Amino acid sequence: MIENLPKPPFPDLMLLSKPTFFPDDKDKIFLAHCSVSRLLPDASEAICRFNSDQAEFGFEMFYKYGNVLTPFRNTAAELLKTGSQNLSFLTNTSEGMNMIANGYPFQNGDSIISYIHEYPSNHYPWVLQKQKGVKLELLENHTPPEFSLGAETMPGFFLVDELEKRISKNTRMICLSHVQFTSGFAADLKQIGELCRQKGIDFIVDAAQSLGSMPLYPEEYGISAVAASGWKWLMGPIGTGILYTSPEFREKIQNTMVGADLMEQGQDYLNHNWAPLADGRRFEYSTRPLSHAVGLDRAMQSILKFTLEEVFQEILRLQDLLLSQISRELYLPMQFNENRSGILSFIPVKEISYVLENAKKKNLILTERGGFIRFAPHFYNTDDEILQAADILNSI
Ligand SMILES: Cc1ncc(COP(=O)(O)O)c(C=O)c1O
């Protein structure tokens, strides 16, 4: 029985114009967009076409395609509401973080503030800076009492008050994920960005778990750089990434990866003038996986048929639908009021592996991280799928 269902805030989106990205696959309920998403069929087709054109034409394919990174950057710029000169096509989040960390003019005694449970892409690049005498300070984890299991505490969230207290004259950077990959806690980027603006600190955001699922506008929020992966909420190919850098921040970064593609002189390869491009192309240092850029561009275009506000509201509505149906005796959700994201994490009473295996047998696809089962629907998922997912989970 469905009782007290939350009212859909976007009835048009839900009933009329919800995209049917995967029309032939009605049996699978895929709710793992925080992991490796299904590649959008349009994107897959664009990649195949590009590759078969290469098979047929070699370099002559570019008479047809031109420079595919130009439209890619334009689409990414639309997504982030910025200029395309601030965008770079990379292969993953870590690549962006490494280029920033290793190219930043850190001095002995500088400090970086991050959070103790960050994903490795937003941790190890900062750890490397210890070689230069840079201190990495990690914000403590907090968690509601029901998620403290004996001495062990589940990954949860950090406090902005604590972050503010940690800031000193040595702080150069704050490096946080927009959304925590374990608990699904979404940082208040506007608040932290404002803090950084006031204190003259650079704010670096790992947006792998948010880009494509919720609004993220770095210029508006005062963010210096954003790095994200393309195969999660953007539903693009594995091995794609996006880097945003503000013009002022970009100027500070020395190139640590160099090749044929980042100099002003372009294809005048025997001209070895040291003249790195000033815009985001300076991070696309050499030949890129172009078929993947075409694919990610196509995937972003599909999402951009809606606003990110609409996408996010729809995701939250689907989560609310699940929450209204799921047994609280069997599943304990970690819920954040103001800090919700595309990931709704919960701990099951039964073993996680048992739940995931049994869900999979019924074609319900979910993933696990940090002791949580992560429920991560995207806006194209239907109410029917969510209701079926709740039924399946309640029956395990
Ligand atoms: C917060 C976060 N950042 C980054 C990544 C992926 O990093 P990379 O693109 O370097 O593989 C993940 C993957 O799960 C993630 O959850």
The ligand as an ORCA input file, in Angstrom:
! r2SCAN-3c Opt
* xyz 0 1
  C      34.415     11.656     -4.293
  C      35.046     10.936     -5.449
  N      36.014     11.536     -6.146
  C      36.599     10.939     -7.194
  C      36.226      9.673     -7.599
  C      36.878      9.053     -8.787
  O      38.214      9.502     -8.930
  P      38.940      9.298    -10.313
  O      38.136     10.051    -11.322
  O      40.288      9.868    -10.119
  O      38.948      7.836    -10.601
  C      35.240      8.993     -6.897
  C      34.857      7.627     -7.269
  O      34.159      6.919     -6.598
  C      34.620      9.648     -5.800
  O      33.632      9.051     -5.115
*
